[in-house]
Every structure is written in C-alpha cells, then in structure tokens.
Amino acid sequence: MSTAMQLMHSHSSCSCISQTNLQTSSEFYPNVELSPAEKAHVSHSLSDLQHLLDRHDFELARLRDVITFLSTSQEALARRMEDVKSLVAPINALPDEILAEILRMHFLTQMEEIRYRSYGRIRIPLGFTRVCKRWRGVALESPRIWADVTAFGDMHVPANEGLSEAIFVRDLMNMFLSRSRHASLKVKLGLSTSQLRTKSSSRIVAPLLLAQSMRWGEADVDVDLEGDDLIPDVLHDEGNRGVGYIVPGLHGAFPLLKRLALGGKFASSSQRWRWQESPDAIHTPPPAISVQNASLLTHLTLNLRAPLTSSEMARAIDVPWHQIRTLKCNYSFGNLESLLRLCTNVQEVEVNAVFRATSSYKSVEF
C-alpha cells in the first residue's frame, strides 16, 4: 500500500496539469487540431497514468494472493486447533474396546435409518476409517461392522457399463468379506435363472456369498426358477472374465445360520411339477432350498409367491422344520395347517396374509 500511495502522490500533479490543459484546449478550441507540443504532453500524461494503473493492478493482485494465503493458513490453523483439542476430548480417553462398541451401535442405528439406500449402507463403515488413524485402526479391528453385506444384494448396477461396474462391486464385496474376518454374515441375495439382464448386483456377489455359507448368521434369499436351469455368473473366471453358471437355488451347510427369510417363484404354477409327487417320475428334482447342518436355525420367514401343500413344501424346501420356533408368513398359502404340521415345535406364528383354510381344517394347538 505504501508503494501505491507514493506513486499516487508523485503523479498527482502531472495528472492534474495534464487534465487541466486538455480541458482548456478542448473548451476554447474544440475544432482546432492540437499542436505537436500539446500532443506530446497528452501522450506523456497518458503514459504516466497507464504506468500508475499498472502498478495499482500489480498491488491488487499481490494483495489478493496475500488474502488467499492468509485464508488458507487460517483454515489450516483452525483444523490444527481442532486436532489438538481432540487429543484431550473425552472420547479419546476411552479404551479401544468401548470405542469399538460405540462405533458398532452407531453403525446399527445408521443402517436402520438408511435401510433402503444400498450405497449409503456401504459408506457407513468406510466412513469410520477416514476420521483419524485411531478410528481407522479400531474400525479395521471390528469385524462386526463389516459383516452386514445386505447392501450388496440389491445394488443398482447399470447394464450398459460393461464389466467395469461388476468388477468394482466384486472387489468391494471381497474387501468387506476380508475385513469381516470370521464374524457371522448378514446376507441378502437374489438367485434368478431368468436370462433377462438385471440391474441387481446379486448375480455378481452370489458366488462369493455362497462360498461363505459357513459364516451366514442371517439371510434373506429370493429364489426365482422361472427361467433356465442354470444361473449366469458374469465373473466366474479371473482369467478371461467370461460368463459361467452357478447351481440354481440355495444349497450348502449353514452352521451359524439363526434366521432365514425365503421368497421366490419356485412355488409358482409353472414350477410346481418339480415338487409334486408323481409315480411316473424317474428321479425327484433337487429341492430349491437345501439348508444343511443348520443346528442354530430357529426363525423362518416365508415370502413365497404361490401356495404349496405340506408335501410339496417338504420337497421344495429342505430345512430343519422341527427346529423352527418362530414362523412368519407373508403373501398367501393355501393351507396354514399343512405348514404348521411341518413346524412341530413352533412357538410363535406371525401371519401377514389371508390364508384360505380347507374344508377339513382343524384347530392347531401349540
């Protein structure tokens, strides 16, 4: 500023004289051409003014740089002050075990609030790792916040993105499985044999999750056998990344499984031939659901699209019916009594549908 003021004072007299002379010449001799001396004087004045204007522009640019630097420094100092304050914050005095439990409870609350936003649920545990080094370490040492992989079962995967989006989802799924270590998984999955291109990510993550069936603790599985007998697997081969197939339905050992929700179209009219008893049948089709070694399974939810008799149900769904203590039924079943005859030790039944009782319906006591 001092340099600018000095320049203004040093050139003020020259500028004033030049303007006065110019006004005088223009006022008294408006149509008379300026003499060479006057033209030289005007040119000299303009040169001085331009020089002064350039110096002002230079000073303004320098001051803008100074203001930008000071603003950036102020923000950095404010962040540094917050970091220093956080060193004595009460939460940092907590042991890692308690901090991990706080993160887990916050995780459960947030997951409930944004249950219908797949990518939002994935970002919650990822956000814990970006707070600070300590939080990142605690988050990575907390397998349970990585064990809820339900978001991967219904993510929107654009069909026109090629394999790039599928590979991204596959790699992200592998990262969650790795960080969850040996914790029991909470899974949501859709298994469809339809050849129609789907936007769901279930086909991408199905092979990964089915390979981890020994770790499933809770599962929500929808089985659709309306299409072909094999389910396309778009990422079965690491080498050529071609299209392979996986066995339709849900099959495997589930020693940690406690809650299971089943839905799908394998009970529809076009598929009932699979589960009906036929004396002419050469061999019985394998069940759509075969849950083996599920000694902990006590909660079962059925979301079938069409009714099945008790014998058809037993052929289509191979689960330890006698272990079921809590049974929830959605949609419609033709005969509630037939279903209850399978669950011989059921203690609690929740019905969210209208059941069409047969004429030979009898009361069922628990």
Secondary structure in CASP SS format (residue, H / E / C, confidence):
PFRMAT SS
TARGET T0000
AUTHOR 0000-0000-0000
METHOD secondary structure of the structure
MODEL  1
M C 1.00
S H 1.00
T H 1.00
A H 1.00
M H 1.00
Q H 1.00
L H 1.00
M H 1.00
H H 1.00
S H 1.00
H H 1.00
S H 1.00
S H 1.00
C H 1.00
S H 1.00
C H 1.00
I H 1.00
S H 1.00
Q H 1.00
T H 1.00
N H 1.00
L H 1.00
Q H 1.00
T H 1.00
S H 1.00
S H 1.00
E H 1.00
F H 1.00
Y C 1.00
P C 1.00
N C 1.00
V C 1.00
E C 1.00
L C 1.00
S C 1.00
P H 1.00
A H 1.00
E H 1.00
K H 1.00
A H 1.00
H H 1.00
V H 1.00
S H 1.00
H H 1.00
S H 1.00
L H 1.00
S H 1.00
D H 1.00
L H 1.00
Q H 1.00
H H 1.00
L H 1.00
L H 1.00
D H 1.00
R H 1.00
H H 1.00
D H 1.00
F H 1.00
E H 1.00
L H 1.00
A H 1.00
R H 1.00
L H 1.00
R H 1.00
D H 1.00
V H 1.00
I H 1.00
T H 1.00
F H 1.00
L H 1.00
S H 1.00
T H 1.00
S H 1.00
Q H 1.00
E H 1.00
A H 1.00
L H 1.00
A H 1.00
R H 1.00
R H 1.00
M H 1.00
E H 1.00
D H 1.00
V H 1.00
K H 1.00
S H 1.00
L H 1.00
V C 1.00
A C 1.00
P H 1.00
I H 1.00
N H 1.00
A H 1.00
L C 1.00
P C 1.00
D H 1.00
E H 1.00
I H 1.00
L H 1.00
A H 1.00
E H 1.00
I H 1.00
L H 1.00
R H 1.00
M H 1.00
H H 1.00
F H 1.00
L H 1.00
T H 1.00
Q H 1.00
M H 1.00
E H 1.00
E H 1.00
I C 1.00
R C 1.00
Y C 1.00
R C 1.00
S H 1.00
Y H 1.00
G H 1.00
R H 1.00
I H 1.00
R H 1.00
I H 1.00
P H 1.00
L H 1.00
G H 1.00
F H 1.00
T C 1.00
R C 1.00
V C 1.00
C C 1.00
K H 1.00
R H 1.00
W H 1.00
R H 1.00
G H 1.00
V H 1.00
A H 1.00
L H 1.00
E C 1.00
S C 1.00
P H 1.00
R H 1.00
I H 1.00
W H 1.00
A C 1.00
D E 1.00
V C 1.00
T H 1.00
A H 1.00
F H 1.00
G H 1.00
D C 1.00
M C 1.00
H E 1.00
V C 1.00
P C 1.00
A H 1.00
N H 1.00
E H 1.00
G C 1.00
L C 1.00
S H 1.00
E H 1.00
A H 1.00
I H 1.00
F H 1.00
V H 1.00
R H 1.00
D H 1.00
L H 1.00
M H 1.00
N H 1.00
M H 1.00
F H 1.00
L H 1.00
S H 1.00
R H 1.00
S H 1.00
R C 1.00
H C 1.00
A C 1.00
S C 1.00
L E 1.00
K E 1.00
V E 1.00
K E 1.00
L E 1.00
G E 1.00
L E 1.00
S E 1.00
T C 1.00
S C 1.00
Q C 1.00
L C 1.00
R C 1.00
T C 1.00
K C 1.00
S E 1.00
S C 1.00
S H 1.00
R H 1.00
I H 1.00
V H 1.00
A H 1.00
P H 1.00
L H 1.00
L H 1.00
L H 1.00
A C 1.00
Q C 1.00
S H 1.00
M H 1.00
R H 1.00
W E 1.00
G E 1.00
E E 1.00
A E 1.00
D E 1.00
V E 1.00
D E 1.00
V E 1.00
D E 1.00
L C 1.00
E C 1.00
G C 1.00
D C 1.00
D C 1.00
L C 1.00
I E 1.00
P E 1.00
D E 1.00
V C 1.00
L C 1.00
H C 1.00
D C 1.00
E C 1.00
G C 1.00
N C 1.00
R C 1.00
G C 1.00
V C 1.00
G E 1.00
Y E 1.00
I E 1.00
V C 1.00
P C 1.00
G C 1.00
L E 1.00
H E 1.00
G E 1.00
A E 1.00
F C 1.00
P C 1.00
L C 1.00
L C 1.00
K C 1.00
R E 1.00
L E 1.00
A E 1.00
L E 1.00
G E 1.00
G E 1.00
K C 1.00
F C 1.00
A C 1.00
S C 1.00
S C 1.00
S C 1.00
Q C 1.00
R H 1.00
W H 1.00
R H 1.00
W C 1.00
Q C 1.00
E C 1.00
S C 1.00
P C 1.00
D C 1.00
A C 1.00
I C 1.00
H C 1.00
T C 1.00
P C 1.00
P C 1.00
P C 1.00
A C 1.00
I E 1.00
S E 1.00
V E 1.00
Q E 1.00
N C 1.00
A C 1.00
S C 1.00
L C 1.00
L C 1.00
T C 1.00
H E 1.00
L E 1.00
T E 1.00
L E 1.00
N E 1.00
L E 1.00
R C 1.00
A C 1.00
P C 1.00
L C 1.00
T C 1.00
S H 1.00
S H 1.00
E H 1.00
M H 1.00
A H 1.00
R H 1.00
A H 1.00
I E 1.00
D E 1.00
V C 1.00
P C 1.00
W H 1.00
H H 1.00
Q H 1.00
I C 1.00
R C 1.00
T E 1.00
L E 1.00
K E 1.00
C E 1.00
N E 1.00
Y C 1.00
S C 1.00
F C 1.00
G C 1.00
N C 1.00
L H 1.00
E H 1.00
S H 1.00
L H 1.00
L H 1.00
R H 1.00
L H 1.00
C C 1.00
T C 1.00
N C 1.00
V C 1.00
Q C 1.00
E E 1.00
V E 1.00
E E 1.00
V E 1.00
N E 1.00
A C 1.00
V C 1.00
F C 1.00
R C 1.00
A C 1.00
T C 1.00
S C 1.00
S C 1.00
Y C 1.00
K C 1.00
S C 1.00
V C 1.00
E C 1.00
F C 1.00
END
